[in-house]
Amino acid sequence: MMKIAQISPLCEAVPPMAYGGTERVVAYLTDALLELGCEVTLFASADSGTGAQVVPMRDCAIRLDSNGLKSETAAHLAMLKQIRERAHEFDVLHFHLEHLHFPLFEQYAARTVTTLHGRLDYKDYPPLYRAWPQYPLVSISHRQRAPLTNANWLGTVHHGLPLAAYPFTPGPTGKYLAFLGRISPEKRPHLAIELALKAGVPLQLAAKVDNADRDYFEESIRPLLRNPLIEFIGEIGEADKFDFLRGALALLFPIDWPEPFGLVMIESLACGTPVIAWNHGSVPEVIDDGITGCIVDCEQDALAAIEWAGSVDRSRIRQVFERRFSSHAMARRYLELYRKLLRQRHHDPVPAAAVAAAAGGRAHGAALSTGAASGIPGAVGFGMSAGA
């Protein structure tokens, strides 16, 4: 039986109470791997709840912790220290922390899988991934890889959702448009509002507002909420999301950035609700144009798509979702990559740390391979995306 450690961010519980794409994917993957016969240990906050054994790394998720004095960096580094001490217990260490673990796990790089959940077009990323080329990486879409084409990619795995959590029953076509996720300039809820007003169709926005986006909300969104066609619901939990999407005519996804995946798109497909999405990021990989939604480039096309949404075959959308985006489909693909990793490790007589030391000439990597180094570098770049 394969022994797998799933290592989640501590920003949200697994699964999250409300918003939190990465942690939701970790929850679905963990449970699906268990159902496929794996032994899974989840390292996460204590308020997490999956079928796996949970090793609590913090008393509660960081974002909903009422204590204002808290440090994401400190919490995650303390977690990594504990996991490193137990690394020998697992066949695969599956990290969902972006790159934070790289300096500490060089000795174990050959038994790690790192899923990158965020955007990769930051200026400082190419030298970072050149510095640690020995870590096998997994992308969540092919488009996500574009800024780092020469990185050590093990494979691509699209996200998946458990079928039981989204029971499908064909129903009447919805009467409102939906926007779900996070209020931010790159997700362009202002454009969703403008389209709804021009189409004369009600729009409901179920979205969180982070402090970083508060000015955008107050200046660009709040004035538009005065129109009776527009309703701002705020952040909703998992229990409400299903009914919200199932009751919609279509989900509007008017992004203007290289979205690595867009979990909300497949949540909508699970409900049989078509997605009207702008042609950015992973959208062409997720949406089958003219079947599960419409991929648009301009306002005129979006307005035509809203009319089309009223006649779409929702049962067909659900069938596509079950075939492509179930949590078991996701877990089976990860199992293929885990086995690939184990085969590579079995046939490669050279320790990963030695390869890293030879490639980068870093004495620190060699020290880790002998167990001589145990300190944490003074400056560790920390940045984690809770949205997928």
PECORBEL-V501270 format. One record per backbone hydrogen bond with DSSP energy under -1.0 kcal/mol. CO is the residue of the C=O (numbers start at 1). NH is the residue of the N-H. If there is no record, write none. Layout:
CO;NH + CO;NH
This chain:
2;39 + 3;91 + 3;92 + 4;41 + 5;94 + 6;43 + 7;96 + 10;62 + 11;63 + 14;49 + 20;24 + 21;25 + 22;26 + 23;27 + 24;28 + 25;29 + 26;30 + 27;31 + 28;32 + 29;33 + 30;34 + 31;35 + 32;36 + 33;38 + 34;37 + 39;4 + 40;53 + 41;6 + 42;55 + 43;8 + 44;57 + 45;48 + 53;42 + 55;44 + 58;46 + 62;65 + 68;70 + 71;75 + 72;76 + 73;77 + 74;78 + 75;79 + 76;80 + 77;81 + 78;82 + 79;83 + 80;84 + 81;85 + 86;89 + 87;90 + 92;5 + 93;113 + 94;7 + 95;115 + 97;100 + 99;102 + 101;104 + 101;105 + 105;108 + 106;109 + 108;111 + 109;112 + 111;93 + 113;95 + 114;138 + 122;125 + 124;128 + 125;129 + 126;130 + 127;131 + 128;132 + 136;114 + 137;154 + 137;155 + 138;116 + 139;157 + 142;145 + 143;146 + 145;148 + 148;151 + 151;153 + 152;137 + 155;139 + 161;327 + 163;166 + 176;249 + 177;204 + 178;252 + 179;206 + 181;208 + 186;256 + 188;192 + 189;193 + 190;194 + 191;195 + 192;196 + 193;197 + 194;198 + 195;199 + 196;200 + 196;201 + 202;177 + 203;231 + 204;179 + 205;233 + 205;234 + 206;181 + 208;183 + 210;213 + 211;214 + 213;217 + 214;218 + 215;219 + 216;220 + 217;221 + 217;222 + 221;224 + 222;225 + 224;227 + 227;230 + 229;203 + 231;205 + 237;241 + 240;244 + 241;245 + 242;246 + 243;247 + 245;248 + 250;178 + 251;276 + 253;255 + 253;278 + 257;259 + 259;282 + 262;265 + 263;267 + 264;268 + 265;269 + 266;270 + 268;273 + 269;272 + 274;251 + 275;294 + 276;253 + 277;296 + 278;280 + 280;283 + 282;285 + 282;286 + 283;287 + 288;291 + 288;292 + 292;275 + 293;290 + 294;277 + 296;279 + 298;302 + 299;303 + 300;304 + 301;305 + 302;306 + 303;307 + 304;308 + 305;309 + 307;310 + 308;311 + 313;317 + 314;318 + 315;319 + 316;320 + 317;321 + 318;322 + 319;323 + 320;324 + 321;325 + 325;161 + 326;330 + 327;331 + 328;332 + 329;333 + 330;334 + 331;335 + 332;336 + 333;337 + 334;338 + 335;339 + 336;340 + 337;341 + 338;342 + 339;343 + 340;344 + 341;345 + 342;346 + 343;347 + 344;348 + 351;355 + 352;356 + 353;357 + 354;358 + 355;359 + 356;360 + 357;361 + 362;366 + 363;367 + 364;368 + 365;369 + 367;372 + 368;371 + 386;21 + 386;22 + 388;262
